[in-house]
């Protein structure tokens, strides 16, 4: 019976050892990097090229979340339509009905996005 669980035990042991080694290396290199924190190049703006003009923990506009929901709507639609179209001959009318219900739910989400103005860019 132990032979069945031996691979799991080995995997958990290796995962624990790897996690401990990586955390230890991060702590060691983090302390070494702390000495260079006063360097002007290290604290300069590097992503966009200019200094931040707002607090980085500020609130996001609601439209950001609406665009994220819109992405999920279209991403789910495409992710489920391709396999459905390939297996339509096997699923028959039941598959067609279920996909119709799924697409109706996605249309409701799309209409919600449209009414909220997520498709209008200022």
N, C-alpha and C positions, 0 to 999 in steps of 0.2 A: 504493500500500500504506500509506503514511503517513496518508492520509485516513481509513483505518479506525481508526487508533489516536489520531487527533487529539482526539476527544471525551474519551477516557480521560486523555490528557495534560492537557487543560484541567481536567478534574475533579480530578486529583491535584494540580495546581498550585493551584487555588482552595482545596482542602482543606488543603494545607500552609500557605498564606498565612493562612487563617482560624484554623487552630490556633495559628500563631505570634502573631497579633494577640490572640487570647483569652488565651494564656499570658502575653503581655506586659502586658495590662490587669490580669490577676489579680495579677501581681507588683507592679505599680504600686499598685493599690488595696490590696493586702495590706500594703504598707509604710505607706500612709497610715492604715490601720486599726490598725496596731501601736501608734500613738501613743495610742490610746484604750483600750488593753488594761487599764489600771489603773482604769477606770471601774467603780464598784460595780454599776451596772445591767447592765453587760456581762458580768460574771462571776457574776451571780446565777442561781439556778435558774429556768429559764423554761419547761421542757417540762411538768413535772408539778406545779410549785408548791412543792415541798419539797426540801431538800437530799438528795443521794444518801447512802444509808446503807451502801452496799457499794462495792467496787471495780467499776468499769464493765467491766473485762476478766475478770470472774469466769466460772466455768463455768456452762453452762446445764444444766438438768435434762434427762434423757434424754426425758422426756415431750414436751418441746418438739419434738424431732426426730421423735418418733412422730406427733405431730399434723401436722407438715409432710409426712410420708410419707402420712398419711391424706388430706390435702388433695390431694396429687398423684394418689393412687389415684382419688378421686372426680372430680377435674378431668379426668384422662385419660379416664375412663369416659364422661363427658358429652361431651367434645370429639370422641370417636370414634364415639359412638353416634348422634348426630344425622345426620352425613353418611352413615353406614352405613344408617340407617333410610330415608333419602331415596333412596338408590341400591340398595336391596335388590332391586328388580325387575331391575336390570341385572347384579348380581353373582351372583344365583342361589344354588345350594346351596354352591358353593365359598365365597362370601362369608359365608354363614350358618355354615359350619364354621370358617372363620378367626375370625369374631367370637366363636363359642363358645369357641375356644381362648383368645382374648384375655380374655374375661370370666372364664374359669376361672383364668387367671393373676391377674386382679384379685381374685377371690374368695380366692385363697391369700394375697395381700397383706392383704386385709381380715381374714381369720382370724388372721394373724400379729399385726395391730394389736389385735385383740380379746383374744388370749391374753396380750399384753404389758400390757394394761390401759390402753391409750391412750384408750379410750372411757369410762373411769370418771373422773369429776371429783370431786376431794376438796374 
